[in-house]
Amino acid sequence: MTTIYLIIAIVVVLLVLLLLVYNSLVRLRNKVKEALATMDVCLKKRFDLVPQLVEVVRGYAGHESQVLQELAHKRSSAMADGDLARRLNGEQNISEALKHIFVVAEDYPDLKANQNFLRLQEQLSAMEDEIALSRRYYNGSVREYNNQCQLFPLSLVASAFGFKSMPMFALADDRERQAVDVKL
C-alpha cells in the first residue's frame, strides 16, 4: 500500500514540476514578445522620423541622393520583412545608414545650423538611445528564455512542448563594428 502512495506522490511531484517548468517557459516567451514589441514601438518612431530627416537633408545636399535613397530603401525593406532575424539585421542597417547621413551633414555648415535638422538630429539621437535600451532589454529577455530552453533537464520540457531558441539582436558582420568612413 505504501508503495502505491509513494508512486502517486512521485507522479504528482513530477506533474507539478512539469507544470512549473512549462509555465516558466511561457512566462519567459511572453517576456521576449513584450521586449520585441517594445523595440518595435521605438523603431516605428524612428521610421516616422527618417522621412522628415531625408527631406531636410535633401534640400541642402541634393546631390547626396545615393545616401538618401539607400536610407529610404533600407527603411522600406526593414519594415516589410517578416522574418525576425532579417528584420533585426535590417534595423542595424538603418542605424548604419543614419550614421552616414550625419557624417554627410558635417560637410554642409548651413544644414548643420538648420533648426529643423538640429531638432530631427536630437530626436533621432534620443530615439537611438531608446532603441539601444530596448535592444538590451530584448537581448536580456532572449538570453533568459534561451537559457531555460537549453539547460538540462528543462530542455526536455522545452523541446517536448515546442519551445525554440530565439535570435539575439547582434551586429550582422565585423564591418559594422568599424567607424563610418564617408568620402565625398
N, C-alpha and C positions, 0 to 999 in steps of 0.2 A: 504494500500500500504506500509506504513512504517513497518507494522508487517512482511510482506514478506521480506523486506530488512533486518530487524533485524534477522529473521530466517536464511536467506542466510549468513549474517555476522557471526552468531554463528556457522553455519556449516563450513564455511571457516576457522574460528579460530580453531575449533576442528580438522579439517583436517590438518591444519598447525602444531598444537601441536602434533598430531599423527605422522606426518612425522618427526618432530624434535626428538621425543622420539625414534622412530624406528631407525633413522639414528644414534642417540647417542648410542643405544644398539649395532648396527652393528659395530660402531667405537670401542666400548669397547671390543666386542667379538674379533675383529681383533687384538686389543692390547694384549689380552690374548694369542691368537695364536702366535703372534710375540714373546711374552715372553717365551712361551713354546719352540718355535723354537730356540731362543737364548740359553735356557737351554740345549736343545738337542745338539747344537754345542759344548758347553762346555763338556757335558757328553761324546760325541763322542771322543773328545780329550783325556779325561780320559780313555775311553775304549781302546784307542790306546796305552796309556802308561802302563796300567795294565799288559799286557803280558810281556812287557820288564822287569818290576819290578819283576814279578814272576820268570822269567828266572834267573835274577841276584840273587835273594834270594835263589832259588833252588840250585844254585851252592854252596852256603855256608851252607844252612840249609835244606839239602835234606830230613832229617828225619821229617821235619815240613810239610810234604806233605799234611796232612789233612787240614791245614790252607790254603795252596796254592790251593788245589783242591776246597775248599769252595769258595775262592775268584773267581776262574775261573768259577765255577758253577753259582754263583750269577751274575757275569758279563754276562754270556750267557743268563740266564733267563731274566734279566732286558732288554737286547737288543731285545729279541724275543717277549716280552709281548706287546700286542696291547692295552689293557685296560689302560687308563690314570692313574687311581687311583693305580692299581697294579704296573704300571711302576714307578710311583713316590715312592712307597714303596720299590720297588726293588733297586732304586737308593740309598735310605737311607741304605739299607742292604749292598751295595757295600762300602759305606763310613765306616760303622762299620767294615767290613772285612779288609779294608785298615788300620784302626787303629790297628787291631790285628797284621797285618804284621809288622808294625813299632814297636810294643811292642816286638814281637819276635826278631826283628833285634837288640834290645837293648842287648840281650844275646850273640851276636856274634860280638866281637870287630873288627875282620877282615872285616866283612861285613859292619859295620858302617864306616870303613875307606876306603872302596872301592869307587873309584871315580864314577863309573857307578851308584852305589847305591845312593851315595850322590846327583848326578845330577838328577836321577829319583825322589828321595825323594823331592828335591827342586821343580822340575817341578810339581809333584803331589800336593805338598803343595800350590803352586801358583794356580794350577788348582782347588783345593778345595775352595780356596778363591774366584776364579772367579765363581765357581758353586754356592757358598753361595750368592754372589751378584745377580746372575741370578735367584736364588730361591726367594730372596727377591723381585726382580722386578716382577717375576711371581705372587707371593702371593699378592703384591700390586695391580697388574692388575686384578687379580681374585676378590679381595675384592671390588674394584671399580665396576667391572662388576656385581658381585653378589648383591651389594647394589642396583644397578639400577634395577636388575631383581626382587628384593624382596620388594622394597619400594612402598607403595601405593601412587598414582594410576598408577605408572609406571609398577607395577607388572601385571596389567590388560593387558597392551600392550605387555609386555614380554610373558605372557602366551598365548595370542592370536596368536602371531607370532612364538611360539615355542622356545623362548629363555629360556634355562635352566641353573641353577646354575652350576658352575664348581668347581671341588675339589681343595682345598688348598694343598700345599705341607706341610706336617707335619710329625712329628715322628710317627712311627707306634704304638709304645707302650712305657710304662714307663721304660722298660729295657734299651732302647736306651738313656735315659737321664742320666744313671749312667756311671761312669768311667769304662773303659775297664780293665778287670782283666784277665790276661792270666797266667795260671800255667803250668809250664813245668815239 
